[in-house]
Amino acid sequence: MRTTTVARVTLAPRERQVLEGLADGSMLAAVALRLSIREGTASGYLKGAKRKLYGVSENAAALAVGYTTEAISRPSLLDPETLFLPENQRDIVPLLARGMTAAHMAAELKRPVDIIRRGIRDLLTNLRAKNRVHAVKRLWELQLLTAEQVPEWLC
């Protein structure tokens, strides 16, 4: 395993606010409403943030890279012993953080797509996450996703 460092990224305040708003499991429209901006404007800020965050295309990946590069505030850490994840769900964690689709995860893990979809649903349930982006935040809090893991798939 090689270690790669990633440069710190600086986001504009609104870019940071939009990404942090998504981390709580909110949809973009709700984040825009909370920030008193139009959804299209929030979408523009999100696109700008993704571009700065190594050009990732998925919101979950943007959050993982944002935490890694300290572009957004990292959540408080929780005791990882408070959650048990079966091996089939642990295998999904880095792929989910990369923003992969269920089909891509299935190909990567050489498992049927329906098994992967069930694993994702079970993972979200176990994490008490509203969506994949919220799951990344919960995984970070529980130290199941760390700054050391993310650079491996950025290069």
Summary of the structure (lengths in Angstrom):
residues: 155
radius of gyration: 15.2
end to end distance: 12.7
largest distance: 44.8
contacts: 474
relative contact order: 0.17
helix: 60%
strand: 0%
